[in-house]
Amino acid sequence: MMLYDASFAIEPTPNPQGVHLVWATVKWVPRHGEARSVTGNYLFANSPSGTPYLHDGADDIAVDLGLWELWDMVDSNLVADYLHSVNAGLLYRPEAWVLCRYGEVGIELVGRR
């Protein structure tokens, strides 16, 4: 059960696949280098008042941040762990952070655009 109202970030109408897109800003903070961020409808929810979760949008985030080559090298089990960590964090608050050996990534829900 989610502990906050995320409806401000969730599109009220589902996409053609039947899920509601959820808006978020994603910030990448590498261990060495400059931080960068992107905003888009990278997350999903099953209803306009549902719990946001990250799934296929992770690939889009990697592309938009210019990290596809790095993301493509990550083991699929580790990707599953990252997704689980983000989704577990989003149950409790409208942002989640995940650490890896290359840096950290933060995902924060933002109002619909």
ZAMARGU-4260 file (C-alpha; in steps of 0.2 Angstrom, whole numbers, plus 5000, padded with zeros to 4 digits):
<rodrens>
0) 5000/5000/5000 | 5007/5017/4995 | 5009/5030/5009 | 5006/5046/4999 | 4995/5053/4985
5) 5005/5052/4968 | 4990/5057/4957 | 4998/5074/4953 | 5011/5065/4943 | 5000/5051/4935
10) 4992/5054/4918 | 4973/5051/4920 | 4970/5043/4904 | 4979/5026/4901 | 4991/5024/4886
15) 4986/5011/4872 | 4994/4997/4882 | 4982/5001/4896 | 4994/5008/4909 | 4995/5026/4916
20) 5011/5035/4912 | 5019/5044/4927 | 5030/5059/4926 | 5047/5060/4935 | 5064/5069/4935
25) 5078/5057/4935 | 5095/5063/4941 | 5111/5054/4938 | 5126/5058/4949 | 5142/5049/4943
30) 5156/5045/4955 | 5167/5055/4943 | 5159/5068/4932 | 5145/5080/4932 | 5127/5076/4937
35) 5114/5077/4924 | 5095/5075/4924 | 5080/5072/4913 | 5062/5074/4915 | 5049/5063/4906
40) 5035/5050/4909 | 5046/5036/4913 | 5036/5027/4926 | 5019/5017/4925 | 5004/5016/4936
45) 4989/5004/4935 | 4977/5018/4938 | 4976/5037/4941 | 4978/5034/4959 | 4989/5019/4958
50) 5007/5016/4964 | 5020/5022/4952 | 5033/5009/4947 | 5048/5008/4935 | 5049/4995/4922
55) 5052/4998/4903 | 5056/5016/4906 | 5073/5012/4913 | 5079/5009/4895 | 5072/5026/4890
60) 5080/5035/4905 | 5097/5027/4901 | 5096/5033/4883 | 5090/5051/4888 | 5104/5053/4900
65) 5117/5047/4888 | 5121/5031/4898 | 5115/5018/4886 | 5132/5009/4883 | 5134/5008/4902
70) 5116/5002/4905 | 5118/4989/4891 | 5133/4981/4901 | 5123/4979/4917 | 5119/4961/4921
75) 5100/4958/4920 | 5099/4951/4938 | 5107/4968/4944 | 5094/4977/4933 | 5080/4968/4942
80) 5088/4972/4959 | 5089/4991/4954 | 5071/4991/4948 | 5065/4982/4964 | 5074/4995/4975
85) 5066/5010/4965 | 5049/5002/4966 | 5051/4998/4985 | 5056/5016/4988 | 5042/5023/4978
90) 5029/5014/4990 | 5034/5026/5004 | 5038/5043/4996 | 5038/5051/4979 | 5057/5049/4977
95) 5069/5035/4977 | 5088/5033/4976 | 5098/5019/4971 | 5117/5017/4972 | 5129/5007/4961
100) 5147/5006/4958 | 5147/5020/4945 | 5136/5033/4955 | 5119/5035/4961 | 5102/5039/4952
105) 5087/5048/4960 | 5070/5047/4953 | 5057/5060/4960 | 5039/5062/4954 | 5034/5078/4946
110) 5018/5086/4941 | 5011/5081/4924 | 5017/5091/4909
</rodrens>
